[in-house]
Structures are given as C-alpha cells and as structure tokens.
Amino acid sequence: MTDKVSDNVDAHRELLLSLQAVEYAPATLAEIEKQLETSKTEVAEEKRNIAALEASTKKAFKDWRDTQQRTHKRVWTKIIHPNSHKERLTALENKEEREYVDALAKEQGTKARIEELETQVLDLSTQVSDLKPFVTKHTHLTSQLEQLYSRVFDGPTPDYPEEDEAEKTYQEAIERFDSLQGKITNETRAQELLGTASVRLRKAQEASHNAEKYSQRDMFGGGIMSDLMERSELDDAQRWADKAHMLVMQAQQLQPAIGSFGRTQMPQGNMSDIFFDNPFTDYAFHKKIKTAVGDLQRASLQLADVTRRGQARLDSLLQEGQEAAMFLESSCSGLRQTRREIMERAGGIAPPTYAPKDDVPAYNS
C-alpha cells in the first residue's frame, strides 16, 4: 500500500491542478450549444416562411402595377363621367397599394431577421469550436483522475469518513460552480444581444431623423425626390428597429427579468401622397414622423435602462462566480489534502505538519 500511495501522490496533485484550469468548459459549452441550436431553429423557421412571403409580395406588386397601368382608362372615365366609378377606382388602387406595402414590409423584415440570425449562428459556432478542445481535455483529465482514485481508493471507504465528507463538499462545490457558470453564460450572452440591439436602434434613430429632415423639406416644396428619400429612410428605420426588437426578444429568452419591450412602428404613407401631395398631407405625415422619432427615443432610453440593470445582474453573478470558484478551489484542496493524508497514514507515514493560515470562510449556496 505504501508503494501505491507514494507512486500516485504526485500524479494526483498534477491532475487536480490541470482540472481546475478547464473546470468551466463543459458547462459553458453546453449553454452555448443550446443557444446555437435555438438560433439554427429560428433560421430554419424564418427560411421556411420567406418563399411564401416573396410570392405574396410579387403578386401584390403585380396587382398594384396592373392598376397603375390602367391610369389612362381611369383619367378618361373621370373626364367623360366625372361622378362615375371615381370613388371605386381610387379605393381599389389604395387597397392594392396597401397590400403591396404590407407584403414588402413582411418580406424585408423576415430577410433582416435571417441575416441577423445567420450572423449569430456563425459567432456561436466559432465559440463552440474554440471550447471543444478544453472540454476534451477536461474529459481526459477526469478519466485519468477517476482511474487514479480507483487504484488507490477502490470500493467504499468506511474506515475514512473524513474522505467521504471532503468528497461530498467538493461535489457540491462543483455543482454550484456549474450552475453559476451557466447563469453567467446566459447573462453575458443576453448583454451581448442587448448591446447589439442598442447599435441597431441607434441606426433606426439616425434614419428616422433623416426622414424627419426630408419631411421638413417636403413641406416647403422639396418635390418628389424629398418624398422618395423620406420613405426610403423610414423603411431603413423600420428595418433597424425590427432587428433591435428581435435581439431584445432573444435576450428575454435567456433572461426573463429583462421584461417586455414593444415593437416600434414607423409611419407608412400611400404612394398617392407622393404624386398628389399637398401641404396638408405633408404636415400630417410630418407629425407622424415626429411621433415615431419620439417613440424610438423612448425605446432607446428603455433599452439603456434594461442594459444597465442587466449589467448589474451580471456583475452580481460574476462576484458569486468568483466566490464559487474560490470555494471550489478550497474544497478541491481540502479533498486533495484529506486523501493525501489518508494515503500517507495508510502507508505508515506521518502526515506533514503545515503552518497555520487564515480560515477560509464557508460558502453558502
């Protein structure tokens, strides 16, 4: 027994030190793989919808274009019969235009979400690839450690209750550390998503401010170009706002404490307002844009508050994680020392005497 103990003491110490360096890897990889699968599922769902949305947009555009190509017939009808079919033709054109604008907005929103999700899949896949070697190393070291314990402590050890107690404390410390590591991973990812959402929302605000400027110019005779640029900036603002909203929703899945975050809707005008506009419609639409600018500002302030509170949670978790890591290291050292002393006593060697040191406070899980 003395030879077995002395032959394994150094190997035992080195294995434990190596394991501590990669203890975080399995729990972190499990959480990131879960996030990766969620993002892949969302991409697949969005892509299943995109073909139908594209077909709907093409049909709506064709219907609207056919109506526009009948303009000369509508004009002739108005000339010959001023009160005949005028309201019906105008209502039909507005209806088809709204259907086309709605279909196009849905298609563009879905494509924007697919783009964002594919970027996330790429990023998470890279993290998984980076972590796998450390998980493999952890698995290998754990196997080696188990083999060593099997050689030295094969079977129950009722003669050494202190070893059983030390091992129980160590296993509880591992479970606590793994649990916190998972929470830290989720909270960190949630903060990353909120940070990206903030960037997207700032772009939405920039586009909305540009739309407001073009709208201001349009009210003072800016012409059709101002109208077109105004609508283009509003489309950009809506796309960026939708991306921001999607990112916040993903962060909520990881951290429900984030709470609700409403979708910001930018105003959408009719094409007839561009070709047949007047100061009254320009002013009314300008007011809608100003309201949307205010909505985006409030959303930005809400997102900033959510991000600050999320960072406070993350800081608290990181502090708990540090304490858990210290307790894990302490319990690991205690288990190592207990087993070493048992092996030395079993070999007829007196345990070494250590200089007293400050007590390590117990960790309350």
C-alpha positions as CSV (number, residue, x, y, z in Angstrom):
1,M,0.0,0.0,0.0
2,T,2.9,2.4,0.8
3,D,4.3,1.9,-2.7
4,K,0.8,2.5,-4.3
5,V,0.4,5.7,-2.3
6,S,3.9,7.1,-3.0
7,D,3.6,6.2,-6.6
8,N,0.4,8.2,-7.1
9,V,0.7,11.2,-4.9
10,D,2.4,13.4,-7.5
11,A,0.2,12.3,-10.3
12,H,-2.9,13.0,-8.2
13,R,-1.7,16.6,-7.4
14,E,-0.9,17.4,-11.1
15,L,-4.3,16.1,-12.3
16,L,-6.3,18.2,-9.9
17,L,-4.3,21.3,-10.8
18,S,-4.9,20.7,-14.5
19,L,-8.6,20.1,-14.0
20,Q,-9.1,23.4,-12.2
21,A,-7.9,25.2,-15.3
22,V,-10.6,23.7,-17.5
23,E,-13.4,23.3,-15.0
24,Y,-15.5,26.0,-16.7
25,A,-15.5,24.4,-20.1
26,P,-18.3,21.7,-20.0
27,A,-21.0,23.9,-18.5
28,T,-20.1,26.8,-20.8
29,L,-20.1,24.6,-23.9
30,A,-23.5,23.1,-23.0
31,E,-25.1,26.5,-22.7
32,I,-23.6,27.9,-25.9
33,E,-24.6,24.8,-27.9
34,K,-28.1,25.2,-26.6
35,Q,-28.1,28.8,-27.8
36,L,-26.7,27.7,-31.2
37,E,-29.5,25.1,-31.6
38,T,-32.1,27.8,-30.8
39,S,-30.7,30.2,-33.4
40,K,-30.5,27.4,-36.0
41,T,-34.1,26.5,-35.4
42,E,-35.1,30.2,-35.7
43,V,-33.2,30.5,-39.0
44,A,-34.9,27.4,-40.4
45,E,-38.4,28.7,-39.4
46,E,-37.8,32.1,-41.0
47,K,-36.4,30.5,-44.2
48,R,-39.5,28.3,-44.5
49,N,-41.6,31.4,-44.4
50,I,-39.6,33.5,-46.9
51,A,-40.7,31.7,-50.1
52,A,-44.3,32.3,-49.3
53,L,-43.7,35.9,-48.4
54,E,-41.7,36.6,-51.7
55,A,-44.6,35.1,-53.7
56,S,-47.1,37.2,-51.8
57,T,-45.0,40.3,-52.5
58,K,-44.7,39.6,-56.2
59,K,-48.4,39.0,-56.5
60,A,-49.3,42.2,-54.6
61,F,-46.8,44.2,-56.7
62,K,-48.3,42.8,-59.9
63,D,-51.8,43.7,-58.9
64,W,-50.7,47.2,-57.9
65,R,-48.8,47.7,-61.2
66,D,-51.7,46.5,-63.2
67,T,-53.9,49.1,-61.5
68,Q,-51.3,51.8,-62.2
69,Q,-51.2,50.8,-65.9
70,R,-54.9,51.4,-66.2
71,T,-54.4,55.1,-65.2
72,H,-55.3,56.4,-68.7
73,K,-58.6,54.5,-68.5
74,R,-59.3,56.0,-65.1
75,V,-58.5,59.5,-66.3
76,W,-60.7,59.1,-69.4
77,T,-63.5,57.9,-67.2
78,K,-63.2,60.9,-65.0
79,I,-63.3,63.2,-68.0
80,I,-66.3,61.6,-69.6
81,H,-68.2,60.7,-66.4
82,P,-66.9,62.9,-63.5
83,N,-69.0,61.1,-60.9
84,S,-68.8,57.6,-62.3
85,H,-66.6,54.9,-60.7
86,K,-64.2,57.6,-59.3
87,E,-64.5,56.5,-55.7
88,R,-64.4,52.8,-56.6
89,L,-61.3,53.1,-58.7
90,T,-59.5,55.2,-56.0
91,A,-60.4,52.8,-53.3
92,L,-59.2,49.8,-55.3
93,E,-55.9,51.4,-56.0
94,N,-55.3,52.4,-52.4
95,K,-56.3,48.8,-51.3
96,E,-53.8,47.2,-53.7
97,E,-51.1,49.7,-52.7
98,R,-51.5,48.9,-49.0
99,E,-51.4,45.2,-49.7
100,Y,-48.2,45.6,-51.6
101,V,-46.5,47.8,-49.0
102,D,-47.6,45.4,-46.2
103,A,-46.3,42.3,-48.1
104,L,-43.0,44.0,-48.9
105,A,-42.5,45.1,-45.3
106,K,-43.1,41.5,-44.1
107,E,-40.6,40.1,-46.6
108,Q,-37.9,42.7,-45.8
109,G,-38.4,42.1,-42.0
110,T,-38.0,38.4,-42.4
111,K,-34.9,38.7,-44.5
112,A,-33.4,41.1,-42.0
113,R,-34.1,38.6,-39.2
114,I,-32.5,35.8,-41.2
115,E,-29.4,37.9,-41.8
116,E,-29.1,38.7,-38.1
117,L,-29.7,35.0,-37.1
118,E,-27.1,33.7,-39.5
119,T,-24.5,36.1,-38.1
120,Q,-25.3,34.7,-34.6
121,V,-25.0,31.1,-35.8
122,L,-21.6,31.8,-37.2
123,D,-20.4,33.5,-34.0
124,L,-21.8,30.8,-31.7
125,S,-20.3,28.1,-33.9
126,T,-16.9,29.7,-33.6
127,Q,-17.3,29.7,-29.8
128,V,-18.2,26.0,-29.8
129,S,-15.2,25.2,-31.9
130,D,-12.9,27.1,-29.5
131,L,-14.4,25.4,-26.4
132,K,-14.3,21.8,-27.6
133,P,-10.6,21.2,-27.1
134,F,-10.9,22.3,-23.5
135,V,-13.9,20.1,-22.9
136,T,-12.0,17.2,-24.5
137,K,-9.1,17.9,-22.1
138,H,-11.4,18.1,-19.2
139,T,-12.9,14.7,-20.1
140,H,-9.5,13.2,-20.5
141,L,-8.2,14.5,-17.2
142,T,-11.3,13.5,-15.3
143,S,-10.9,10.0,-16.7
144,Q,-7.3,9.9,-15.5
145,L,-8.3,11.1,-12.1
146,E,-11.1,8.5,-11.8
147,Q,-8.6,5.8,-12.7
148,L,-6.2,7.0,-10.1
149,Y,-8.8,7.0,-7.4
150,S,-10.0,3.6,-8.5
151,R,-6.4,2.3,-8.0
152,V,-6.0,3.9,-4.6
153,F,-9.5,4.1,-3.1
154,D,-11.2,1.2,-4.8
155,G,-14.6,0.4,-3.2
156,P,-16.2,2.1,-0.2
157,T,-14.0,3.7,2.4
158,P,-15.9,3.4,5.7
159,D,-12.6,3.5,7.6
160,Y,-12.1,7.0,6.2
161,P,-15.3,9.1,6.9
162,E,-13.3,12.3,6.6
163,E,-12.6,11.4,2.9
164,D,-16.3,10.8,2.2
165,E,-17.2,14.1,3.8
166,A,-14.5,16.0,1.8
167,E,-15.6,14.4,-1.4
168,K,-19.2,15.4,-0.8
169,T,-18.2,19.0,-0.2
170,Y,-16.2,19.0,-3.3
171,Q,-19.0,17.6,-5.5
172,E,-21.4,20.2,-4.1
173,A,-18.9,22.9,-4.9
174,I,-18.7,21.6,-8.5
175,E,-22.5,21.6,-8.9
176,R,-22.7,25.2,-7.5
177,F,-19.9,26.4,-9.8
178,D,-21.5,24.7,-12.9
179,S,-24.9,26.2,-12.1
180,L,-23.4,29.7,-11.7
181,Q,-21.3,29.3,-14.9
182,G,-24.5,28.5,-16.8
183,K,-26.2,31.6,-15.4
184,I,-23.2,33.8,-16.2
185,T,-23.0,32.4,-19.7
186,N,-26.7,33.2,-20.3
187,E,-26.5,36.7,-18.8
188,T,-23.3,37.5,-20.7
189,R,-25.0,36.5,-24.0
190,A,-28.1,38.5,-23.1
191,Q,-25.9,41.6,-22.5
192,E,-24.2,41.0,-25.9
193,L,-27.6,40.8,-27.6
194,L,-28.8,44.0,-25.8
195,G,-25.6,45.7,-26.8
196,T,-26.1,44.8,-30.5
197,A,-29.8,45.8,-30.2
198,S,-28.6,49.3,-29.0
199,V,-26.4,49.7,-32.1
200,R,-29.3,48.7,-34.3
201,L,-31.7,51.0,-32.5
202,R,-29.2,53.9,-33.0
203,K,-29.2,53.3,-36.7
204,A,-33.0,53.3,-36.6
205,Q,-32.9,56.7,-34.9
206,E,-30.4,58.1,-37.4
207,A,-32.7,57.0,-40.3
208,S,-35.8,58.5,-38.6
209,H,-34.0,61.8,-38.1
210,N,-33.1,61.8,-41.7
211,A,-36.7,61.1,-42.6
212,E,-37.8,64.0,-40.5
213,K,-35.4,66.3,-42.3
214,Y,-36.7,65.2,-45.7
215,S,-40.2,65.6,-44.5
216,Q,-39.5,69.1,-43.3
217,R,-38.0,69.9,-46.7
218,D,-41.0,68.4,-48.4
219,M,-43.4,70.7,-46.6
220,F,-41.7,73.7,-48.2
221,G,-41.7,72.4,-51.7
222,G,-39.0,69.8,-51.7
223,G,-40.6,67.9,-54.5
224,I,-40.9,64.2,-55.3
225,M,-37.3,63.5,-54.6
226,S,-37.7,64.6,-51.0
227,D,-40.8,62.4,-50.7
228,L,-38.9,59.4,-52.1
229,M,-35.9,59.9,-49.8
230,E,-38.2,60.4,-46.8
231,R,-39.9,57.0,-47.5
232,S,-36.6,55.3,-48.0
233,E,-35.2,56.5,-44.7
234,L,-38.5,55.4,-43.0
235,D,-38.0,51.9,-44.5
236,D,-34.5,51.8,-43.2
237,A,-35.6,52.9,-39.7
238,Q,-38.3,50.2,-39.6
239,R,-35.8,47.5,-40.7
240,W,-33.2,48.5,-38.0
241,A,-35.9,48.8,-35.4
242,D,-37.2,45.3,-36.2
243,K,-33.7,43.9,-35.8
244,A,-33.3,45.6,-32.5
245,H,-36.7,44.2,-31.3
246,M,-35.7,40.7,-32.4
247,L,-32.4,40.9,-30.5
248,V,-34.2,42.0,-27.3
249,M,-36.7,39.2,-27.6
250,Q,-33.8,36.7,-27.8
251,A,-32.2,38.3,-24.8
252,Q,-35.5,37.8,-22.9
253,Q,-35.4,34.1,-23.7
254,L,-32.1,33.9,-21.9
255,Q,-33.0,36.3,-19.1
256,P,-36.8,36.7,-18.4
257,A,-36.1,39.5,-16.0
258,I,-35.5,41.8,-19.0
259,G,-39.3,42.2,-19.3
260,S,-41.4,43.3,-22.2
261,F,-40.1,45.5,-25.0
262,G,-42.7,46.8,-27.5
263,R,-42.1,46.9,-31.3
264,T,-41.7,50.4,-32.7
265,Q,-43.8,51.0,-35.8
266,M,-42.7,53.7,-38.3
267,P,-45.4,55.5,-40.3
268,Q,-46.2,54.3,-43.8
269,G,-47.7,56.6,-46.3
270,N,-49.5,56.0,-49.6
271,M,-47.8,56.3,-53.0
272,S,-50.6,58.7,-54.0
273,D,-49.3,61.1,-51.3
274,I,-46.0,61.3,-53.3
275,F,-47.5,62.1,-56.7
276,F,-50.6,64.0,-55.5
277,D,-49.4,65.5,-52.2
278,N,-50.3,68.9,-50.8
279,P,-49.2,70.9,-47.7
280,F,-51.9,69.5,-45.5
281,T,-51.0,65.8,-46.1
282,D,-47.3,66.7,-45.9
283,Y,-47.8,68.3,-42.5
284,A,-50.0,65.4,-41.2
285,F,-47.3,62.9,-42.2
286,H,-44.6,65.1,-40.7
287,K,-46.4,64.9,-37.4
288,K,-46.5,61.1,-37.7
289,I,-42.8,61.0,-38.3
290,K,-42.1,63.2,-35.3
291,T,-44.2,60.9,-33.1
292,A,-42.2,57.9,-34.4
293,V,-38.9,59.7,-33.6
294,G,-40.2,60.2,-30.1
295,D,-41.1,56.5,-29.9
296,L,-37.6,55.5,-30.9
297,Q,-36.1,57.8,-28.3
298,R,-38.2,56.3,-25.6
299,A,-37.3,52.8,-26.8
300,S,-33.7,53.8,-26.7
301,L,-34.0,55.0,-23.1
302,Q,-35.8,51.9,-22.1
303,L,-33.2,49.7,-23.7
304,A,-30.4,51.6,-21.9
305,D,-32.2,51.1,-18.6
306,V,-32.7,47.4,-19.3
307,T,-29.0,47.1,-20.2
308,R,-27.8,48.8,-17.1
309,R,-29.9,46.5,-14.9
310,G,-28.7,43.5,-16.8
311,Q,-25.1,44.6,-16.2
312,A,-25.8,44.9,-12.5
313,R,-27.2,41.3,-12.5
314,L,-24.1,40.1,-14.4
315,D,-21.7,41.9,-12.0
316,S,-23.5,40.2,-9.1
317,L,-23.3,36.8,-10.8
318,L,-19.6,37.3,-11.6
319,Q,-19.0,38.1,-7.9
320,E,-20.9,34.9,-6.9
321,G,-18.9,33.0,-9.5
322,Q,-15.6,34.2,-8.1
323,E,-16.7,33.2,-4.6
324,A,-17.9,29.8,-6.0
325,A,-14.6,29.3,-7.8
326,M,-12.7,30.1,-4.6
327,F,-14.8,27.7,-2.7
328,L,-14.3,25.1,-5.4
329,E,-10.6,25.5,-5.2
330,S,-10.7,25.4,-1.4
331,S,-12.8,22.2,-1.3
332,C,-10.6,20.7,-4.0
333,S,-7.5,21.4,-2.0
334,G,-9.2,20.0,1.1
335,L,-10.2,16.8,-0.7
336,R,-6.7,16.5,-2.1
337,Q,-5.1,17.1,1.3
338,T,-7.5,14.6,3.0
339,R,-6.7,11.9,0.5
340,R,-3.1,12.5,0.7
341,E,-3.1,12.3,4.5
342,I,-5.1,9.1,4.3
343,M,-2.7,7.6,1.8
344,E,0.2,8.6,3.9
345,R,-1.3,7.2,7.1
346,A,-2.2,4.0,5.3
347,G,1.4,3.8,4.2
348,G,2.7,4.2,7.7
349,I,3.9,7.7,7.1
350,A,3.0,10.5,9.5
351,P,1.1,13.4,7.8
352,P,3.2,16.5,7.3
353,T,2.8,19.5,9.6
354,Y,1.6,22.7,7.9
355,A,2.0,26.3,9.1
356,P,-1.4,27.7,10.3
357,K,-3.2,30.0,7.9
358,D,-6.3,32.2,7.9
359,D,-9.6,30.2,7.9
360,V,-11.4,30.2,4.5
361,P,-15.0,31.3,5.1
362,A,-17.6,28.8,4.2
363,Y,-19.5,29.3,1.0
364,N,-23.3,29.5,1.4
365,S,-25.0,28.2,-1.7
